[in-house]
């Protein structure tokens, strides 16, 4: 018996689940109707055609990515919380994120995370270009780390494997290091380690001097940046 009581949210939930599991190519109106136990016409009535459905999924993904509520006692703790939430959300919905990117809405999707980071770097006392650099550094760290994770997960089996390359004989001066590198990497622990180190460096009192020195060494210092207090967009 065909299902009669159906809501738009239920249609979007089922469509999102199909995309997250199999990718957007697997999303058909007939398949979605079968998944929901309803008629195809009911799907069209709630969400329009397939392109309208994909647009609705993209819009909802952008909105859901904006639900960032960091916790922690200090600005550094809350910045780390934002980074962890962002990584988690990006990891759990790669196909939906790719659809957002294809529609040119990536920057809009990241805006709430940037705004949350701006709030915390301001709470830590950063302003202007230094605050903007801190926000972007954390965002780039999260996205870059995620790309490395996915590359490692999708890469073919390596021969020789890392465990074979790092036997204790490979580092007789530091056998403990060799044993550690021979073990599988712990992505979650390494992520926290790298973001904590980055945030500590960004919020350190002497970080501004170090950043200015690095910019001067590469010839990229811009005098107007020092007084620009506009949050990043």
Secondary structure, 3 states (H helix, E strand, C coil): CCCCCCCHHHHHHHHHHHHHHHCHHHCCHHHHHHHHCCCHHHHHHHHCCHHHHHHHHHHHHHHHHCCCCCCCCCHHHHHHHHHHHHHHHHHHCHHHHHHHHHCCCHHHHHHHHHHHHHHHHHHCCCCHHHHHHHHHHHHHHHHHHHHHHHHHHHCCCCCCCHHHHCCHHHHCCCHHHHHHHHCCCCHHHHHHHHHHHHHHHHHCCCHHHHHHHHHHHHCCCCHHHHHCCCCCC
